[in-house]
Amino acid sequence: TLGASKSKTFGLGWGETPEEIEGKGEVLVKRRESESSELWLATSLKEGISLAHYYNLTFYEGHGLQMVAMIGKSYSKPETAIKDAKTYVKMLADQYNDPAENYDCLDTYNHWRRSDDLFRDLKKRQVPCYPSFNRGSDMGKVYLRLNSDSGRDAYLTITYVSDSLDEISEEAKKNKEAERMQDEGKL
């Protein structure tokens, strides 16, 4: 399996707190905090994968861990990035009984002949290929994406999202709006 079992994602369970995860011996560093969520970084996880450069873990107040994003090591050659993306998509497709969306879009990467062109277009987000997989009841979704921040190299992200995240995010937005209106004296 690629980073997830039926009940865990890289050995982490939905709803766990940073303290519970650190209690398992994982090392986390808080990166930033908003009104309703916290982003923590782990440079490695005991049940992580070799492709990982680091992991971003997103926790929501009162709900614990709701998203884990594996940020992969960088690629300087597009053919290697494309090959690995296809390999990981196939692994995820096999693990979750085929993707929810068509993953043949990865073949479109092959028309870029120069790495500069592919990496530039990835940076501009002009390569619309984001395979996703449904993990089954109450386990959420998985998204794979090839990215470039610099336009000179690329990296893969594999993001696991809890089934509850949409509802939690919507609740946080409503609470924020209610607080804003209360602050303005409209409630």
N, C-alpha and C positions, 0 to 999 in steps of 0.2 A: 504494500500500500504506500501511497505517496503522501506521507505526512499526516494521515488521518485514519483512524479506525472508526467503528460505528459510533463510539461515544467520545472520542478525543480528537483533537487537532494538534499535531506535533507534541502529543502527550499532555495537552492542556484541555480543560473542560469549560464549556460555555458556563458563564456565571461565576467562575472563580475570580477571586480578588488578587491584586498584585501580591499581597502578603501570603495568601495561600500558595501561589505559584513559587514565590521565594522560599516558602517552607519546604518545597520539594527539592530545593537545592539549585534552582535556576537563579541566574543573576539578571536583574532588571534595573534599568535606569529610566527615571521619568524624564521625558522630553518636553512635554507641554501639557497644559491643563486648560480646559474651557469650562463654561458654566455647568455642563452636563457630562463631560467626558474627559478622560485622561489618555494620553498616548505614551506608552512605555516602549523602550528598546531592549531587545535581547540580542547579543552578538552571536549567541549559539543557544540551542536547546538540546536537552539530552536525547529527545526523539526527533531532532531536526533532520535536514537532508544536506548532503554535501554541496549542493548547488548554492546554498544560502550564504549571503554575505552578512545579513542581519535580519531580524524580524521586528516588525512594528506590531504592538499589541494595543488594541483600543478597548478601554473599559468605560462603561457608562454607570453613573451614580445610581446605586440601588439595583443594578443589574449585572455588574461584574463584566467579565470578558465577553465581548460580542464580535470582535473581528481580529484576525491574525493575518498579516501580510508578510510573506516571505519575499525579501528583496534579494535577488540573485547577484552573483559575481558578474563583473562586466565582460563583454565580448568585444574584441576589436575587429573581428571578421564576421561579416553578415552571414556567411554560409554556416558557420558554427552556431551562431545564435538561432538561425532558422532551423537547423537540424535538431538542436536541443529543444526548441519550442515544440516541434513536431513530436519529439520523443515524449516530452512531458504531457502533451495533449493526448497522445495515444494511451499513456499510463492512466491518466485521469478518466479517459473515455472507457477504458477497460474496467477500472475500479468502480465507476458509477454507471455502468451499463449504457454507454454512449452519451454524448453531450446533449444538452438541452438545445444548443444552437449548433449549426453546421460549422465544423472546424476545418473544412477544406479551404477556407479563406486563407490559411497559412500558405497555401500554394501561391497566392498572389505575391508573397515576398520574393519569390524567385525571379520576378521580372526586373528587380533592381540589380543592375550589373555592377554598380560601384557602391562600395560601403558608405561613402559620403552621402550618396543620394538616399539610401535606405535610412541611415541614422538621422539625417536632416529631416526626412518626412516623419519618422517616428517622433522626433522632438516636437514637430509642429502638430502632432496628433492627426496626421493625414493618412494613417494606415489603419483602417477600421476593421480590426480582426481581434475580437475579444471572446474566445470560446468560454462558455460557462457550463457548469454541471450542477444538477440538483442532487444533493447527498441523501435524499430520502426524508422520511418523516422526522420532523423536529431537529434536523441536523444542518439545515441551511444550504448554502450554495458555495461553489468554488469558481473563481475567475482566474484565467491565465492571460497575461498581457506581456508583450514585448515592448520595452520603453527605451527612450534615450533622453537624457537631460541635457547633455552637452552637444549632441549632434555629431560626436566623434566616436562614440561607442554605444553599446546597447546592453540591456540587462532584462531578465525575466522577473516578473512578479507573479506569485501564486497567492491569491487572497481567498481566505476562508471567511465566510460571513454567517453569523447565526441566523436561524429562522426568525428570530424575534427582532432583529436589528431595525427593519423598516418601521415596525410599530413603536419601538423605543425612540427612534429618531423623530418620528412624528410627535410623540408625547413630549419630547424635549423642546421641539419647536413651539408647540402650543403653550407649554409652561413659560418659555422665554417671551412669547408674545403677550401672555397674560401679565407677566411681571412688567413688561414695558408699558402696557396700558395702565397698570396700577400706578407705576411711577409717574405717568403723565396725568393721573387723576381721572382717567376715563372709566374706571371700574368702581 
